[in-house]
Amino acid sequence: MSEVIDRLLLAMNAHDLEAVAALFHEDYHSEQPAHPGRTFVGRGQMHANWAAMFAGIPDFRTELIRSVDDGNTTWTEWSWTGNRTDGQPFQARGVTLFEVEDGLITAGRLCIWRTSNAR
């Protein structure tokens, strides 16, 4: 499972949207407990969300602070940085729990919070 997360990190930092999407199952299920209205199912919506991130934060960078595998779940802590197209800085940190089966991310629980430029 760590290999999948390592590939995700590399693809995100390369802004390779298709490589990111290829790591997610077609029926990927995303939850954000702090924002229940943002729950969605499907690789297509994940693709659209990350396309918007990469377009809105052209110098987006992510750092994987730490990760731990527990069965088919990987706990990950992330730091995201960059500058929005309007020049405003963007920083976010958080934890995601990814379920991985057969080399694909099938589900994610995200608890990401902005540390600057909250909107």
PAROLUM-266772 format. One record per atom (N, C-alpha, C): residue in one letter; x, y, z negated. Coordinates in steps of 0.1 Angstrom, whole numbers, plus 5000, padded with zeros to 4 digits. Atoms other than C-alpha are relative to their C-alpha. Example, Ala and Ser with C-alpha at 12.3 -4.5 7.8 and 13.67 -1.06 7.14 Angstrom:
2
A500949885000;A512349554922;A500950125000;S499149895000;S513749894929;S499250114992;
//
This chain:
119
M500849885000;M500050005000;M500950135000;S499149885000;S502950244993;S500450045014;E499649974986;E503850215030;E499050085007;V501149924994;V500450345040;V500150154995;I499949875005;I500850645017;I501250075005;D498849944994;D504450705029;D499750055014;R500349974986;R503150705065;R499050125000;L500949895001;L500350945055;L500750134997;L499149895004;L502851185039;L500750055012;L499249964989;L505051185070;L499150065011;A500949954990;A502051235094;A499450134996;M500649875005;M500551515073;M501150115002;N498949904999;N503951705072;N500350025015;A499749994986;A504351645110;A498850075007;H501349954995;H500751785115;H499549915012;D500450094990;D500151475135;D498649944997;L501450035004;L496351455132;L499649865004;E500450144995;E496051135153;E500749904991;A499350105008;A498650955132;A499350004986;V500749995013;V496851075100;V498749915001;A501350074998;A493450955114;A500249855002;A499750154998;A494950615124;A500249924987;L499850075013;L495550535087;L498749984993;F501350015007;F491850565078;F499149915008;H501050094994;H489150305084;H498950085006;E501149944992;E486350395108;E498950044990;D501049975010;D483950385078;D500550054987;Y499449945012;Y486150575054;Y499050074991;H500949935009;H484250695023;H500850094991;S499349905007;S485351015007;S499050064989;E500849945011;E484151144973;E500950114993;Q499349895008;Q485051464954;Q499150024988;P500949995012;P483551424919;P499850144995;A500249865004;A484051794912;A499150085010;H500949944989;H482151874945;H499249895007;P500850114995;P479551604950;P499450025014;G500649974987;G478151784980;G500949985012;R499050024990;R481351724999;R500349855004;T499950144997;T480951344999;T499749975015;F500350034986;F481051195034;F500549865003;V499650144995;V481550865053;V500450025015;G499650004986;G483450825085;G501450075003;R498849954995;R486850875101;R499850145007;G500249884993;G485351145123;G499950124992;Q500149895008;Q484551375095;Q501450034993;M498649985006;M488051325079;M500850075011;H499349944988;H489451405114;H499750155001;A500449874999;A487451725115;A500550094989;N499549925012;N488351835080;N501550035001;W498649984999;W492051785086;W500450095012;A499749914989;A491951955120;A499850154995;A500249865005;A490552265102;A501150044990;M498949975009;M493252235075;M501250045008;F498849974993;F496052225100;F499950135008;A500249884993;A494552505121;A500050124991;G500149895009;G493852725091;G501250034991;I498749985007;I497252665074;I501149945009;P499150054990;P499652635103;P501349954995;D498850055006;D502652575080;D499849914988;F500350105010;F500952325058;F501149904997;R499050105004;R503352105038;R499449934988;T500550085012;T502551835013;T501249934994;E499050075008;E504751674986;E499249904992;L500650105008;L503851344971;L500850004987;I499449995013;I504651394934;I500349874994;R499850145005;R504151034924;R498849925005;S501150094997;S502050734932;S500249864993;V500050135006;V501150404916;V499049915006;D500950104994;D499650094931;D499449924988;D500750085010;D496949914910;D499049925008;G500950084992;G495449624929;G499950065014;N500249944986;N493949764962;N499950154999;T500149855002;T493950124947;T501450064998;T498749935002;T496850364950;T499650144994;W500249875006;W496850664926;W501150095005;T499149914995;T498550964941;T499850144995;E500149865004;E499451314929;E500750085011;W499549924989;W499951574956;W500250154997;S499949855000;S501151934960;S499950045015;W500149954987;W500052124991;W500350155000;T499649864999;T501552455002;T499950055014;G500049944987;G501452695031;G499550145000;N500549874998;N500153015044;N498850005010;R501250004991;R496653075059;R500350095012;T499849924988;T496353225093;T499950154998;D500049855004;D495553565076;D501150044992;G498849975008;G498853545058;G499949984985;Q500250025014;Q497453465024;Q500649864996;P499350135004;P499453195005;P498949904996;F500950115004;F497752854999;F500949914992;Q499450105008;Q498752624971;Q498849924994;A501050095006;A496752324958;A500849884994;R499450135006;R497552024936;R498849924996;G501150095004;G495551724927;G500449855001;V499850145001;V495151354924;V498949945009;T501050084992;T493551114949;T500249854996;L499950155001;L492750744944;L499549955013;F500350064987;F492850564977;F499949854999;E500150154999;E491550214983;E500549975014;V499450054988;V493550035009;V499849865002;E500250144996;E492649715027;E500549985014;D499450044987;D494449555056;D500750125007;G499249904995;G496649855060;G499350135004;L500849884997;L493850115063;L499450064987;I500649945012;I492550365037;I498549995002;T501450024998;T488950265032;T499150104992;A500749915009;A487950505004;A501050094993;G499249915008;G489250804985;G499150084991;R500649915011;R488250994953;R501150114999;L499149895000;L489851334955;L499650104989;C500149905010;C490351574926;C501150105003;I499049914995;I492151864943;I499550144995;W500449875004;W492252214929;W501050105005;R499149904995;R493652534943;R500750074988;T499349935010;T496352704923;T500350145003;S499949864996;S496353024943;S499050025011;N500949964989;N494053204967;N498749934999;A501350075001;A490953044953;A498950075007;R501149944993;R487953104975;R498749934997;
//
